[in-house]
């Protein structure tokens, strides 16, 4: 039916970026839970505000860093 080509394999630097972003998201999750645990009546809104305030810049930085690493690896192979 649909034939697609598989994506190119990740470089070592891209794999390291994935691990670092995973650790950052895990740390942000822990931080948000800790910040929200003070008052259980407001746990959900405090958690969501804290977590997404930390997560969105991290994902944006990861997206930009991945693009930079892709360009560098494509330039090195050209």
N, CA and C atoms as a LAMMPS dump frame, in Angstrom:
ITEM: TIMESTEP
0
ITEM: NUMBER OF ATOMS
234
ITEM: BOX BOUNDS ff ff ff
-5.0000000000000000e+02 5.0000000000000000e+02
-5.0000000000000000e+02 5.0000000000000000e+02
-5.0000000000000000e+02 5.0000000000000000e+02
ITEM: ATOMS id mol type element x y z
1 1 1 N 0.81 -1.172 0
2 1 2 C 0 0 0
3 1 3 C 0.87 1.258 0
4 2 1 N 1.306 1.664 1.181
5 2 2 C 2.156 2.845 1.286
6 2 3 C 3.583 2.401 1.51
7 3 1 N 4.458 2.929 0.717
8 3 2 C 5.866 2.612 0.882
9 3 3 C 6.583 3.881 1.329
10 4 1 N 7.155 3.802 2.484
11 4 2 C 7.913 4.938 2.994
12 4 3 C 9.33 4.482 3.287
13 5 1 N 10.233 5.412 3.176
14 5 2 C 11.616 5.094 3.504
15 5 3 C 11.814 5.321 4.995
16 6 1 N 12.562 4.46 5.625
17 6 2 C 12.788 4.64 7.065
18 6 3 C 13.642 5.891 7.301
19 7 1 N 13.464 6.535 8.44
20 7 2 C 14.274 7.717 8.733
21 7 3 C 15.732 7.313 8.927
22 8 1 N 16.64 8.235 8.698
23 8 2 C 18.057 7.896 8.901
24 8 3 C 18.317 7.629 10.383
25 9 1 N 19.281 6.791 10.68
26 9 2 C 19.566 6.48 12.088
27 9 3 C 20.089 7.72 12.819
28 10 1 N 19.876 7.75 14.123
29 10 2 C 20.336 8.876 14.928
30 10 3 C 21.85 8.807 15.097
31 11 1 N 22.475 9.973 15.068
32 11 2 C 23.907 10.029 15.337
33 11 3 C 24.128 9.878 16.842
34 12 1 N 25.366 9.718 17.241
35 12 2 C 25.686 9.575 18.66
36 12 3 C 25.267 10.82 19.428
37 13 1 N 25.502 11.999 18.861
38 13 2 C 25.122 13.243 19.529
39 13 3 C 23.607 13.364 19.668
40 14 1 N 22.87 12.916 18.669
41 14 2 C 21.411 12.947 18.755
42 14 3 C 20.912 11.979 19.826
43 15 1 N 21.546 10.825 19.937
44 15 2 C 21.178 9.875 20.991
45 15 3 C 21.449 10.473 22.366
46 16 1 N 22.569 11.166 22.514
47 16 2 C 22.875 11.83 23.781
48 16 3 C 21.85 12.915 24.077
49 17 1 N 21.423 13.645 23.058
50 17 2 C 20.398 14.673 23.233
51 17 3 C 19.093 14.059 23.732
52 18 1 N 18.711 12.929 23.172
53 18 2 C 17.479 12.257 23.601
54 18 3 C 17.575 11.872 25.072
55 19 1 N 18.694 11.336 25.49
56 19 2 C 18.875 10.938 26.892
57 19 3 C 18.818 12.168 27.799
58 20 1 N 19.482 13.249 27.407
59 20 2 C 19.471 14.463 28.221
60 20 3 C 18.075 15.065 28.33
61 21 1 N 17.329 15.064 27.249
62 21 2 C 15.973 15.606 27.281
63 21 3 C 15.083 14.724 28.158
64 22 1 N 15.239 13.416 28.06
65 22 2 C 14.473 12.506 28.923
66 22 3 C 14.751 12.782 30.398
67 23 1 N 16.019 12.967 30.737
68 23 2 C 16.374 13.26 32.122
69 23 3 C 15.826 14.623 32.565
70 24 1 N 15.87 15.599 31.66
71 24 2 C 15.336 16.926 31.991
72 24 3 C 13.831 16.862 32.24
73 25 1 N 13.107 16.131 31.403
74 25 2 C 11.658 16.013 31.582
75 25 3 C 11.342 15.281 32.886
76 26 1 N 12.105 14.269 33.209
77 26 2 C 11.912 13.554 34.469
78 26 3 C 12.163 14.472 35.665
79 27 1 N 13.219 15.274 35.599
80 27 2 C 13.513 16.222 36.669
81 27 3 C 12.402 17.269 36.784
82 28 1 N 11.887 17.732 35.658
83 28 2 C 10.794 18.706 35.672
84 28 3 C 9.531 18.11 36.27
85 29 1 N 9.276 16.87 35.975
86 29 2 C 8.127 16.186 36.551
87 29 3 C 8.259 16.097 38.073
88 30 1 N 9.432 15.722 38.545
89 30 2 C 9.67 15.652 39.99
90 30 3 C 9.524 17.026 40.633
91 31 1 N 10.084 18.044 39.99
92 31 2 C 9.997 19.406 40.517
93 31 3 C 8.537 19.86 40.609
94 32 1 N 7.76 19.587 39.578
95 32 2 C 6.354 20.006 39.567
96 32 3 C 5.55 19.279 40.638
97 33 1 N 5.807 18.004 40.832
98 33 2 C 5.11 17.261 41.884
99 33 3 C 5.482 17.819 43.252
100 34 1 N 6.757 18.106 43.445
101 34 2 C 7.22 18.658 44.724
102 34 3 C 6.603 20.032 44.97
103 35 1 N 6.532 20.854 43.948
104 35 2 C 5.967 22.191 44.105
105 35 3 C 4.475 22.129 44.402
106 36 1 N 3.782 21.166 43.83
107 36 2 C 2.332 21.067 44
108 36 3 C 1.93 20.332 45.267
109 37 1 N 2.839 19.632 45.887
110 37 2 C 2.491 18.795 47.034
111 37 3 C 2.205 19.588 48.301
112 38 1 N 2.454 20.865 48.299
113 38 2 C 2.24 21.667 49.497
114 38 3 C 0.79 21.742 49.928
115 39 1 N -0.108 21.863 48.994
116 39 2 C -1.529 21.99 49.312
117 39 3 C -2.311 21.089 48.369
118 40 1 N -2.924 20.068 48.916
119 40 2 C -3.618 19.091 48.066
120 40 3 C -4.887 19.662 47.426
121 41 1 N -5.416 20.739 47.97
122 41 2 C -6.608 21.349 47.368
123 41 3 C -6.29 22.007 46.035
124 42 1 N -5.074 22.474 45.885
125 42 2 C -4.68 23.135 44.639
126 42 3 C -3.605 22.351 43.897
127 43 1 N -3.517 21.075 44.173
128 43 2 C -2.452 20.259 43.563
129 43 3 C -2.497 20.313 42.04
130 44 1 N -3.65 20.051 41.457
131 44 2 C -3.739 19.946 39.992
132 44 3 C -3.367 21.24 39.286
133 45 1 N -3.941 22.383 39.625
134 45 2 C -3.558 23.597 38.895
135 45 3 C -2.097 23.991 39.105
136 46 1 N -1.594 23.813 40.329
137 46 2 C -0.19 24.159 40.579
138 46 3 C 0.726 23.217 39.805
139 47 1 N 0.401 21.928 39.811
140 47 2 C 1.212 20.965 39.068
141 47 3 C 1.228 21.288 37.581
142 48 1 N 0.06 21.523 37.002
143 48 2 C -0.016 21.781 35.562
144 48 3 C 0.718 23.06 35.179
145 49 1 N 0.538 24.109 35.965
146 49 2 C 1.231 25.372 35.67
147 49 3 C 2.739 25.202 35.759
148 50 1 N 3.196 24.53 36.799
149 50 2 C 4.632 24.345 36.99
150 50 3 C 5.216 23.436 35.926
151 51 1 N 4.573 22.304 35.687
152 51 2 C 5.12 21.329 34.753
153 51 3 C 5.185 21.883 33.335
154 52 1 N 4.094 22.474 32.87
155 52 2 C 4.104 22.969 31.496
156 52 3 C 4.968 24.204 31.327
157 53 1 N 5.111 25.002 32.376
158 53 2 C 6.026 26.143 32.304
159 53 3 C 7.472 25.677 32.149
160 54 1 N 7.791 24.517 32.696
161 54 2 C 9.134 23.959 32.55
162 54 3 C 9.274 23.125 31.278
163 55 1 N 8.221 22.424 30.912
164 55 2 C 8.293 21.487 29.793
165 55 3 C 8.39 22.181 28.434
166 56 1 N 7.594 23.207 28.217
167 56 2 C 7.549 23.832 26.893
168 56 3 C 8.897 24.408 26.446
169 57 1 N 9.624 25.134 27.301
170 57 2 C 10.956 25.589 26.867
171 57 3 C 11.931 24.429 26.621
172 58 1 N 11.799 23.372 27.401
173 58 2 C 12.671 22.214 27.21
174 58 3 C 12.421 21.557 25.859
175 59 1 N 11.158 21.394 25.507
176 59 2 C 10.839 20.795 24.21
177 59 3 C 11.262 21.7 23.058
178 60 1 N 11.095 22.999 23.219
179 60 2 C 11.541 23.933 22.178
180 60 3 C 13.055 23.864 22.002
181 61 1 N 13.78 23.829 23.107
182 61 2 C 15.238 23.714 23.034
183 61 3 C 15.658 22.389 22.419
184 62 1 N 14.948 21.32 22.733
185 62 2 C 15.259 20.01 22.151
186 62 3 C 15.023 20.01 20.649
187 63 1 N 13.935 20.625 20.218
188 63 2 C 13.624 20.696 18.794
189 63 3 C 14.709 21.47 18.05
190 64 1 N 15.109 22.604 18.607
191 64 2 C 16.143 23.426 17.965
192 64 3 C 17.486 22.697 17.96
193 65 1 N 17.843 22.08 19.078
194 65 2 C 19.116 21.357 19.156
195 65 3 C 19.148 20.183 18.183
196 66 1 N 18.02 19.495 18.026
197 66 2 C 17.972 18.378 17.088
198 66 3 C 18.159 18.868 15.66
199 67 1 N 17.549 20.007 15.314
200 67 2 C 17.718 20.564 13.971
201 67 3 C 19.174 20.929 13.711
202 68 1 N 19.819 21.523 14.718
203 68 2 C 21.227 21.896 14.58
204 68 3 C 22.081 20.648 14.391
205 69 1 N 21.83 19.61 15.172
206 69 2 C 22.61 18.383 15.054
207 69 3 C 22.374 17.7 13.71
208 70 1 N 21.138 17.765 13.194
209 70 2 C 20.865 17.184 11.877
210 70 3 C 21.64 17.916 10.796
211 71 1 N 21.67 19.25 10.886
212 71 2 C 22.409 20.038 9.88
213 71 3 C 23.89 19.741 9.938
214 72 1 N 24.426 19.637 11.165
215 72 2 C 25.853 19.35 11.317
216 72 3 C 26.195 17.977 10.756
217 73 1 N 25.345 16.977 11.052
218 73 2 C 25.638 15.627 10.56
219 73 3 C 25.438 15.549 9.046
220 74 1 N 24.491 16.294 8.499
221 74 2 C 24.298 16.301 7.048
222 74 3 C 25.442 17.017 6.355
223 75 1 N 25.957 18.077 6.982
224 75 2 C 27.088 18.805 6.419
225 75 3 C 28.363 18.006 6.475
226 76 1 N 28.531 17.18 7.489
227 76 2 C 29.73 16.365 7.627
228 76 3 C 29.752 15.237 6.602
229 77 1 N 28.574 14.748 6.196
230 77 2 C 28.51 13.655 5.24
231 77 3 C 28.494 14.132 3.798
232 78 1 N 28.272 15.42 3.577
233 78 2 C 28.176 15.93 2.206
234 78 3 C 29.522 16.163 1.595
